[in-house]
Amino acid sequence: MTFKAEYIWIDGTEPTAKLRSKTKIMDGAPSGDVADLPIWGFDGSSTNQAEGHASDRVLKPVFTCPDPIRGGDDVLVLCEVFNIDMTPHESNT
C-alpha cells in the first residue's frame, strides 16, 4: 500500500513569495505524526532560494493533515526550508 505526501513550502520569490510543492510516494499508510515523515531535498535555484552553484536545500516537515482534494490516505505536508547544513533558510518566515 502507498500514499502520496504533498510537500508544500514557501519559495524565495520577492516581493511576494509563492507556494511550491512536490509529491513523494510513500510506502505504507500515514501515521498522522509529522515526525514520521522524512526530510527531502530540492534544487533551490529553481525557487529563488539559491544560486546556480551549491543549490541543494532541505524540506523539513512541520505539519501534516489529510489531503482534502485527493482524499484517501494522501496527506499535505507543510515544510520549513533549510540550507544543506540544516541552518534555517532566510526565506523561512
N, C-alpha and C positions, 0 to 999 in steps of 0.2 A: 504494500500500500504506500502511496506517495501523496504529498500535498504541496501546494505552491505557497511560498513565503515571498510576498512582495515587499522588498526592502525600499523604504522611502526616506529621502533626505533633502535638505535644503542646499542648493548649489551656491556658487560664489559669484553669480551674476550681479552686477551693480548697474544702476542704483536699486533695482528691485530684484531680489533673489527669486528663484523659481524652484518648484519641486522637481526632483528627479526620482526615478525608480528603476529597479531591475528585479527580475524574478528568479528565485532559486528553487529548484525542485528538490524536495527533501524526502527522505525515506521515513516510513512510519506514520505516526499521527502527531499533531501538535500537542504539547503538554500544557500549554497555556502559561508556562513560565518563561519569561524573556531570557533568563539565564541559560536556558537550553538551546537557544538559537546561536549559531556560530557567528563570529566576526567574518567580514567578507571584504575583499579588496576591490578597487576600481581605479581607472585611469583618470586622475583629477584634471588632466589637461583638457578633457572634453567638457568639463563642467565649470570651468573658470576657477578651479581650486589648486592649480599647479601650472608651472611652465612645462614646456615640452620634454625637458630632461628631469629625471628624478620625480616622476609624476604619480607614483603609487600613493594611494590614500586608502584608509581603512574605514569601513562602516561598522559601528558598534551598536547593536540593538539596545534600545532603552524602553520600548513599549511594544506590546503586541495585542491585537484584537482580531476577532473573526472578520473575514473579508465579506462585507455586505453585498458586493457585486458578484463575485464568483460563487460564494456560498460554500457548502460542503465543509471540508476540513481546512480549506485555504485560509491564510492569515495575512493581515497587514502588519508590517514591522517598521516602526518609526526608529530612525537611527541618528546618532551623532557621527560627525566626521572627524577622524583623527589622522595625523601625519603618520608615516610609516614607523616612527619611533614611539608611537602611542601618546604623543602630546596632542592636546585638542587643536584642531584646525581653526584658524582665525575666522572662518565663516560660521562657526557654531554661534548661535545667538540664543 
